[in-house]
Amino acid sequence: MEGIPEEIWTAFQEQKRAVGGRKPQLADLVRMLQVIASSRPTFMCIDALDECAGVERLKLLDSLKEALEQSPGIRIFVTGRPHIRDEIENRLSGKVISVSVSPTRGDITKYLQVRLGLDETLDAMDESLKAEILEKIPENMSEMSVGPSMLQIPLQSVC
């Protein structure tokens, strides 16, 4: 953007003048997002939504639904674990497509190799321990019931 839209500048100035200089509230942020999205396509990425506290996550999802309804130029990309899938789909009223993504055993092994290579205490681990880590952790990870991550994409963003 060439500059900050007047509505956004004004909202931040008002918040600075409030007692204690509070940060903008969720409703203020949604209005700002709508102002930006009204003039151009707007892309938003929210990572690890499942890590947001339940009540706050519901408020955020309701606000995102409002933003999607008011500003068709908004595209939202959300990641989170599968246990919040129904919550997202219910709150966004079918305006999402879910895509499951999970690491392969090879992905986990490569990650561990990189992390072990960064170990600064070289004498703390022998080759036998390293081999055991590279065998046991990927094996146990594939047995976990946590499940894959999930990507949520608003339907109108799929072209």
C-alpha positions in Angstrom: 0.0 0.0 0.0 1.2 3.5 -0.7 0.0 4.7 2.7 -2.0 3.8 5.8 -5.7 4.2 5.2 -7.2 7.1 7.2 -9.6 4.8 9.1 -6.7 2.6 10.3 -4.5 5.6 11.3 -7.4 7.1 13.2 -8.2 3.9 15.0 -4.6 3.5 16.2 -4.4 7.2 17.3 -7.6 6.8 19.3 -6.2 3.7 21.0 -3.0 5.5 21.9 -5.1 8.2 23.6 -7.1 5.7 25.7 -6.1 5.2 29.3 -2.8 3.2 29.3 -2.6 3.3 25.5 -4.5 0.0 25.0 -4.0 -2.0 21.8 -6.8 -2.2 19.3 -9.5 -4.7 20.2 -10.6 -7.6 17.9 -13.6 -5.7 16.5 -11.2 -2.8 15.6 -8.9 -5.2 13.9 -11.7 -6.7 11.9 -12.8 -3.3 10.7 -9.3 -2.4 9.7 -9.0 -5.7 7.8 -12.3 -4.9 6.0 -11.0 -1.4 5.1 -7.9 -2.8 3.5 -9.7 -5.7 1.8 -12.3 -3.3 0.3 -9.8 -1.8 -2.0 -7.6 -4.8 -2.9 -7.3 -8.6 -2.6 -6.0 -9.3 0.9 -4.3 -12.4 2.1 -4.0 -13.4 5.7 -2.2 -16.4 7.2 -2.9 -17.7 10.7 -0.6 -20.4 11.9 -1.3 -22.9 14.7 -4.8 -21.8 15.4 -5.2 -24.8 17.7 -2.7 -23.2 20.1 -5.1 -20.3 20.7 -7.2 -20.6 23.8 -10.7 -22.1 23.1 -12.8 -19.0 23.9 -10.5 -16.7 22.1 -10.3 -19.0 19.1 -14.1 -19.0 18.8 -14.1 -15.2 19.0 -11.4 -15.0 16.3 -13.3 -17.5 14.0 -16.5 -15.5 14.4 -14.6 -12.3 13.5 -13.1 -14.0 10.5 -16.5 -15.1 9.3 -17.8 -11.6 9.6 -14.7 -10.3 7.7 -15.3 -12.9 4.9 -19.0 -12.0 4.6 -18.3 -8.2 4.5 -15.2 -8.3 2.3 -15.1 -10.9 -0.5 -11.5 -9.9 -1.4 -10.2 -11.5 1.8 -8.4 -14.9 1.5 -7.5 -16.6 4.7 -5.1 -19.5 5.1 -5.2 -21.3 8.5 -3.2 -24.1 9.9 -4.1 -26.2 13.0 -4.3 -29.8 14.3 -7.3 -31.9 13.3 -9.1 -31.6 16.6 -10.3 -28.1 15.7 -11.5 -29.0 12.2 -15.2 -29.2 13.1 -15.0 -26.0 15.1 -13.5 -24.2 12.1 -16.0 -25.7 9.6 -19.0 -24.9 11.9 -17.9 -21.3 12.7 -17.1 -20.5 9.1 -20.3 -22.1 7.8 -18.8 -24.3 5.1 -16.6 -21.5 3.6 -13.5 -23.7 4.0 -11.7 -26.5 2.3 -9.6 -28.8 4.5 -6.4 -30.4 3.4 -4.6 -32.9 5.6 -0.9 -32.8 5.7 1.4 -35.0 7.8 5.1 -35.7 7.8 6.5 -39.0 6.5 9.0 -41.1 8.5 11.6 -39.7 6.1 10.7 -36.1 6.9 11.0 -36.8 10.6 14.4 -38.6 10.1 15.7 -35.7 8.1 14.6 -33.2 10.7 16.3 -35.2 13.5 19.5 -35.4 11.4 19.6 -31.7 11.0 18.9 -31.1 14.7 21.5 -33.6 15.9 24.0 -32.0 13.5 23.5 -28.7 15.4 24.3 -30.2 18.8 27.1 -28.2 20.4 28.0 -30.9 23.0 29.6 -33.3 20.6 31.0 -35.6 23.3 27.5 -36.1 24.9 26.4 -38.6 22.2 28.1 -41.5 20.6 27.1 -43.0 17.2 25.1 -45.8 18.9 22.8 -43.2 20.7 22.4 -41.2 17.6 21.4 -44.3 15.6 18.9 -45.2 18.3 17.4 -41.7 18.2 17.1 -41.9 14.4 15.4 -45.2 14.7 13.1 -44.9 17.7 11.7 -41.4 17.4 10.4 -41.7 13.8 9.0 -45.1 14.7 7.1 -43.7 17.7 6.0 -40.5 15.9 4.3 -42.6 13.2 2.4 -44.5 15.9 1.1 -41.3 17.6 -2.6 -40.6 17.5 -2.1 -36.8 17.3 -2.8 -36.9 13.6 -1.8 -34.6 10.8 -1.9 -30.9 10.6 -4.8 -29.3 8.8 -5.0 -26.4 6.4 -8.1 -24.4 6.1 -8.7 -22.3 3.0 -11.8 -20.2 2.3 -13.8 -21.6 -0.6 -13.9 -18.4 -2.5 -10.1 -18.4 -2.6 -9.9 -21.6 -4.6 -9.7 -20.7 -8.3 
